[in-house]
């Protein structure tokens, strides 16, 4: 029994030799799967590609002065949604001007809380797709928005939202992931 007590005392003395050092604070590292895209099969005046991570795409016809649709692209794993709104220009230059003004106004409403709003123009002359992606940095409700048009018949806006309180640092990885998907939507728009 004595040898057991001696061993226990030696074990206690040896195991307590190091000083405790607190670990530094760290950020949660979130990693998402590599994006893979497929073409949507929606009954809309346009097509685009979505990420296979998307679990649900819902559409509804909206009441408006021109043909209009709302499309929700849900990412439950990221607790986020990309909302798309399509409006037919119907060859009316006034409609196009109004739609552009509304899209730009929506982005500018975020300047109160935004730290910065870089804008990235987009142009694909072959497919007649012209637009702008705005990335809103800071604690805002919608960290990215875009619009695309063919300037004659079609106008599409998109905005990103998360089912969480706006905290820029916390949603940044998911926000970057969805921004890439928004770019992919812009790049793969094909008007019918």
Backbone torsions as a table, in degrees:
resi	resn	phi	psi	omega
1	UNK	NA	-36.0	179.8
2	UNK	-62.7	-40.7	-179.6
3	UNK	-64.0	-34.4	177.3
4	UNK	-64.1	-42.5	179.5
5	UNK	-66.2	-41.9	178.2
6	UNK	-62.5	-42.7	178.1
7	UNK	-63.2	-41.3	178.6
8	UNK	-63.2	-43.4	177.8
9	UNK	-64.0	-41.0	178.1
10	UNK	-64.4	-43.2	179.3
11	UNK	-60.9	-43.7	-179.9
12	UNK	-64.4	-43.5	-179.0
13	UNK	-66.4	-40.6	-179.3
14	UNK	-71.1	-41.3	-176.4
15	UNK	-72.2	-19.7	-178.6
16	UNK	-97.3	13.5	-175.1
17	UNK	-73.0	-27.8	-176.3
18	UNK	-90.3	145.8	174.0
19	UNK	-79.0	146.0	177.2
20	UNK	-76.2	132.2	176.8
21	UNK	-122.8	119.8	178.9
22	UNK	-67.0	144.4	178.7
23	UNK	-79.4	145.3	178.7
24	UNK	-68.5	155.8	176.9
25	UNK	-65.2	145.3	-179.6
26	UNK	-136.6	160.4	176.9
27	UNK	-97.4	147.2	176.4
28	UNK	-65.4	128.6	179.9
29	UNK	-95.6	111.3	179.5
30	UNK	-101.8	129.1	177.8
31	UNK	-124.8	138.8	-179.6
32	UNK	-117.6	156.3	-179.0
33	UNK	-65.0	154.4	176.5
34	UNK	-60.3	135.3	-176.3
35	UNK	-70.3	134.1	173.3
36	UNK	-126.9	137.4	-171.7
37	UNK	-119.5	148.2	174.8
38	UNK	-134.8	153.3	179.0
39	UNK	-74.9	139.0	178.4
40	UNK	-73.8	151.7	177.8
41	UNK	-119.4	60.9	-178.6
42	UNK	-102.9	152.4	176.6
43	UNK	-88.2	73.0	-177.1
44	UNK	-128.3	166.1	178.2
45	UNK	-77.5	18.5	179.9
46	UNK	-160.5	163.2	173.0
47	UNK	-126.6	163.4	176.4
48	UNK	-163.0	170.7	178.7
49	UNK	-102.5	143.7	176.0
50	UNK	-124.9	159.3	179.0
51	UNK	-72.0	142.8	177.8
52	UNK	-68.2	-13.2	176.3
53	UNK	-70.1	-18.3	179.0
54	UNK	-65.4	129.9	-179.2
55	UNK	-100.0	-20.2	-177.6
56	UNK	-154.5	136.8	171.0
57	UNK	-125.7	118.4	179.1
58	UNK	-114.7	145.8	-179.1
59	UNK	-130.1	153.0	173.4
60	UNK	-152.8	144.7	175.4
61	UNK	-79.6	135.5	-176.9
62	UNK	-106.9	150.2	174.9
63	UNK	-82.1	119.2	-179.4
64	UNK	-158.7	174.4	-179.0
65	UNK	-72.9	-20.8	175.8
66	UNK	-125.2	169.4	177.0
67	UNK	-57.7	123.2	-175.0
68	UNK	-141.5	145.2	179.2
69	UNK	-138.0	148.7	171.4
70	UNK	-112.9	135.3	-179.0
71	UNK	-130.1	127.3	176.8
72	UNK	-111.4	125.6	178.6
73	UNK	-110.8	108.9	-171.6
74	UNK	-97.2	135.3	176.6
75	UNK	-121.8	79.1	-177.9
76	UNK	-58.3	-34.9	-179.4
77	UNK	-63.9	-27.7	179.4
78	UNK	-103.0	-2.0	-176.5
79	UNK	55.9	42.4	-178.4
80	UNK	-137.7	165.4	179.0
81	UNK	-143.2	140.9	168.5
82	UNK	-104.2	121.4	178.7
83	UNK	-99.3	126.5	175.9
84	UNK	-112.7	142.4	174.1
85	UNK	-129.9	120.6	178.4
86	UNK	-103.6	136.6	174.9
87	UNK	-136.3	132.6	176.1
88	UNK	-77.9	132.3	177.9
89	UNK	-78.5	-33.1	178.7
90	UNK	58.1	36.7	175.4
91	UNK	69.1	6.7	-177.3
92	UNK	-97.0	112.2	-178.0
93	UNK	-60.7	-32.9	178.1
94	UNK	-63.2	-40.8	176.8
95	UNK	-58.8	-46.7	-179.6
96	UNK	-60.0	-45.7	179.6
97	UNK	-61.0	-43.2	178.8
98	UNK	-63.8	-44.2	-179.3
99	UNK	-64.1	-42.5	178.4
100	UNK	-63.6	-44.0	179.8
101	UNK	-61.5	-44.2	179.6
102	UNK	-63.4	-42.4	-179.8
103	UNK	-64.5	-42.9	-179.9
104	UNK	-70.9	-35.8	178.0
105	UNK	-64.1	-40.4	178.8
106	UNK	-58.2	-44.1	179.0
107	UNK	-66.9	-42.1	-178.1
108	UNK	-66.1	-24.6	177.5
109	UNK	-62.7	-19.3	-179.5
110	UNK	-84.8	-4.9	-176.7
111	UNK	-64.4	-23.3	179.3
112	UNK	-62.1	-38.9	-176.6
113	UNK	-108.9	-10.9	-175.6
114	UNK	-78.1	144.2	173.5
115	UNK	-83.5	-32.4	-176.5
116	UNK	-164.7	148.9	176.3
117	UNK	-133.1	82.7	174.9
118	UNK	-71.2	144.0	-179.5
119	UNK	-120.6	141.1	-176.8
120	UNK	-126.6	105.3	178.0
121	UNK	-65.6	150.0	177.7
122	UNK	-132.6	137.9	179.1
123	UNK	-148.1	127.5	173.2
124	UNK	-132.4	93.5	-175.5
125	UNK	-64.0	-34.9	-179.0
126	UNK	-62.3	-39.8	-179.3
127	UNK	-96.6	-0.6	-178.2
128	UNK	57.0	53.2	178.0
129	UNK	-123.9	119.9	-178.1
130	UNK	-131.8	137.5	-178.7
131	UNK	-173.5	-162.4	-175.8
132	UNK	-151.2	136.1	171.9
133	UNK	-109.2	128.5	177.5
134	UNK	-116.2	125.5	178.4
135	UNK	-105.7	119.2	-176.0
136	UNK	-100.3	112.5	-177.8
137	UNK	-95.5	131.0	-179.0
138	UNK	130.9	-176.9	-179.2
139	UNK	-82.7	79.3	-177.0
140	UNK	-121.9	160.6	-178.5
141	UNK	-69.0	-38.6	-177.7
142	UNK	-124.4	101.5	-174.4
143	UNK	-74.4	-6.0	176.9
144	UNK	-158.6	143.6	175.1
145	UNK	-141.4	156.3	174.0
146	UNK	-147.7	163.8	167.4
147	UNK	-142.5	149.1	174.3
148	UNK	-139.9	152.3	-179.1
149	UNK	-154.7	161.8	169.4
150	UNK	-102.4	1.7	177.4
151	UNK	73.2	1.2	-178.3
152	UNK	-128.7	-50.3	-172.8
153	UNK	-118.9	-29.8	-168.5
154	UNK	-125.8	144.1	174.9
155	UNK	-144.9	127.3	-177.1
156	UNK	-132.7	130.9	174.1
157	UNK	-116.0	156.4	177.3
158	UNK	-143.1	144.8	176.8
159	UNK	-145.3	150.1	-177.1
160	UNK	-109.0	136.3	176.4
161	UNK	-136.7	152.4	176.3
162	UNK	-119.7	149.5	176.9
163	UNK	-85.9	55.7	-178.8
164	UNK	-156.6	160.0	176.5
165	UNK	-63.5	135.4	-178.7
166	UNK	-61.8	112.1	174.5
167	UNK	-138.3	102.8	-170.5
168	UNK	-51.0	-47.4	-177.6
169	UNK	-65.1	-38.4	-176.5
170	UNK	-70.5	-41.3	-176.0
171	UNK	-92.4	-0.7	-174.8
172	UNK	-54.6	-48.4	179.1
173	UNK	-60.7	-44.0	178.7
174	UNK	-66.8	-37.9	178.6
175	UNK	-61.9	-44.6	178.0
176	UNK	-61.9	-40.9	179.9
177	UNK	-61.3	-47.7	-179.3
178	UNK	-70.5	-31.0	175.8
179	UNK	-61.3	-39.6	176.9
180	UNK	-63.7	-37.8	176.7
181	UNK	-67.6	-36.0	177.2
182	UNK	-64.7	-41.8	176.4
183	UNK	-60.1	-41.4	-179.5
184	UNK	-64.1	-39.9	176.2
185	UNK	-59.9	-47.3	180.0
186	UNK	-59.7	-43.6	-175.7
187	UNK	-72.6	-22.7	-175.3
188	UNK	-108.9	6.9	176.8
189	UNK	-60.9	130.2	174.0
190	UNK	-130.2	116.3	179.7
191	UNK	-75.1	146.1	177.0
192	UNK	-98.8	NA	NA
